[in-house]
Amino acid sequence: MNMTGLYIAEIIGRLIYLKPGIADDIGDRMVGHSKGGNISTVHFLCVSRPGFGRVIETLEDDGKVHFKQHFAKFNGFDSTEYIEKGNGVTMEMLEKYYRSKIAGIPGIFIVKKEHLPLTLESPNLKNFMENCIKYPEKYLEGF
């Protein structure tokens, strides 16, 4: 199944960052964030039906524009994805922004809070997004 998801994660390393981003496989993405000893925890996730990936990419791009002034600097260069925690943006603000954007878009669904947060130790992480689409009543809001 070819789907894309938009997530908001907390990345704990030397500093703590909030990171909105997209993924085709949330488990693989979390492994990538965890390289170098970082701890990645997903607190918000929406998934698309197959064929709606471009809509998710547009959501991510819109968020990058909206939150641009809050992105962290790494070695003097602006980040395009990481917001240092305590830098004026909270997890709640990010979630509210993306929920408002998603509200009117058919084919994009928000994962129920009871299935979050996700960590590398979460069961069935590899197939999590696929299971959300296969079993929407169990995983997704509004079903």
C-alpha positions as CSV (number, residue, x, y, z in Angstrom):
1,M,0.0,0.0,0.0
2,N,1.4,3.4,-1.0
3,M,0.5,6.0,1.7
4,T,2.2,8.9,3.3
5,G,1.8,10.3,6.8
6,L,2.6,13.6,8.5
7,Y,3.9,13.4,12.0
8,I,5.0,15.6,14.8
9,A,7.8,14.1,16.9
10,E,9.9,15.1,19.9
11,I,13.6,14.4,19.2
12,I,15.7,14.2,22.4
13,G,19.5,14.4,21.9
14,R,21.9,17.1,23.1
15,L,18.9,19.4,23.0
16,I,15.2,18.7,22.6
17,Y,13.5,19.5,19.3
18,L,10.0,19.3,17.9
19,K,9.9,18.0,14.4
20,P,7.0,18.0,12.0
21,G,7.7,15.8,9.0
22,I,6.4,13.2,6.5
23,A,7.1,9.5,6.2
24,D,6.0,6.6,4.1
25,D,6.9,4.3,6.9
26,I,6.9,5.8,10.4
27,G,9.1,3.0,11.9
28,D,11.9,3.6,9.3
29,R,11.6,7.3,9.9
30,M,11.9,6.9,13.7
31,V,15.0,4.7,13.2
32,G,16.5,7.5,11.1
33,H,15.8,10.1,13.8
34,S,17.3,7.8,16.5
35,K,20.7,7.4,14.8
36,G,23.4,9.0,16.9
37,G,21.7,8.2,20.1
38,N,18.7,10.5,19.8
39,I,15.3,9.4,21.2
40,S,12.3,9.9,18.9
41,T,8.7,10.0,20.1
42,V,5.8,10.6,17.7
43,H,3.0,12.5,19.4
44,F,0.8,13.3,16.4
45,L,0.3,11.3,13.1
46,C,-2.1,11.6,10.2
47,V,-2.1,9.2,7.3
48,S,-3.3,9.5,3.7
49,R,-5.2,7.1,1.6
50,P,-3.1,5.8,-1.3
51,G,-2.8,8.5,-3.9
52,F,-3.0,11.4,-1.5
53,G,0.8,11.6,-0.8
54,R,1.1,15.0,-2.6
55,V,-1.5,16.5,-0.3
56,I,0.6,15.4,2.7
57,E,3.7,16.9,1.0
58,T,1.8,20.2,0.6
59,L,0.8,20.2,4.2
60,E,4.4,19.8,5.2
61,D,5.5,22.6,2.9
62,D,2.8,24.9,4.3
63,G,4.0,24.1,7.8
64,K,7.6,24.9,6.9
65,V,6.5,28.3,5.7
66,H,4.2,29.0,8.7
67,F,6.8,28.0,11.3
68,K,10.0,29.1,9.4
69,Q,10.9,31.8,12.0
70,H,11.1,29.2,14.7
71,F,13.4,26.7,13.1
72,A,16.7,26.0,14.9
73,K,20.1,26.8,13.6
74,F,22.7,24.1,13.2
75,N,26.3,25.2,12.8
76,G,25.1,28.6,11.7
77,F,22.7,27.3,9.1
78,D,18.9,27.5,9.3
79,S,17.2,24.2,9.8
80,T,14.1,23.6,7.7
81,E,12.5,21.0,10.0
82,Y,13.6,21.2,13.7
83,I,12.2,23.6,16.2
84,E,14.1,23.8,19.5
85,K,11.8,23.1,22.3
86,G,11.1,26.3,24.3
87,N,11.6,28.4,21.2
88,G,8.0,29.8,21.3
89,V,6.3,26.8,19.7
90,T,4.7,24.0,21.6
91,M,3.6,20.5,20.6
92,E,0.0,21.7,21.1
93,M,0.5,24.7,18.7
94,L,1.9,22.4,16.0
95,E,-0.9,19.9,16.4
96,K,-3.6,22.7,16.4
97,Y,-2.1,24.1,13.2
98,Y,-2.0,20.8,11.4
99,R,-5.5,19.7,12.7
100,S,-6.9,22.9,11.3
101,K,-5.3,22.3,7.9
102,I,-6.4,18.7,7.7
103,A,-10.0,19.3,8.8
104,G,-11.3,20.0,5.3
105,I,-9.2,17.6,3.3
106,P,-10.8,14.3,2.3
107,G,-8.5,11.3,2.2
108,I,-6.3,12.5,5.2
109,F,-7.1,11.0,8.6
110,I,-5.8,11.6,12.1
111,V,-4.6,8.7,14.3
112,K,-6.6,8.4,17.6
113,K,-4.7,9.6,20.7
114,E,-5.1,6.2,22.3
115,H,-2.5,4.8,19.9
116,L,0.1,7.6,20.6
117,P,2.8,8.3,21.4
118,L,4.8,6.0,19.2
119,T,8.3,5.0,20.1
120,L,10.8,2.5,18.6
121,E,9.4,0.0,21.2
122,S,5.8,0.4,20.1
123,P,4.3,-2.9,18.8
124,N,3.6,-3.4,15.1
125,L,5.5,-0.1,14.3
126,K,6.6,-1.4,10.9
127,N,3.1,-1.9,9.6
128,F,1.5,0.8,11.7
129,M,0.5,3.2,9.0
130,E,-0.8,0.4,6.8
131,N,-2.9,-0.9,9.6
132,C,-4.4,2.5,10.2
133,I,-5.8,2.5,6.6
134,K,-6.8,-1.2,6.8
135,Y,-8.6,-0.8,10.1
136,P,-9.8,2.8,10.2
137,E,-12.4,2.2,12.9
138,K,-9.7,1.0,15.3
139,Y,-7.0,3.6,14.5
140,L,-8.5,6.7,13.0
141,E,-10.6,9.6,14.3
142,G,-14.0,10.0,12.8
143,F,-14.8,6.3,12.1
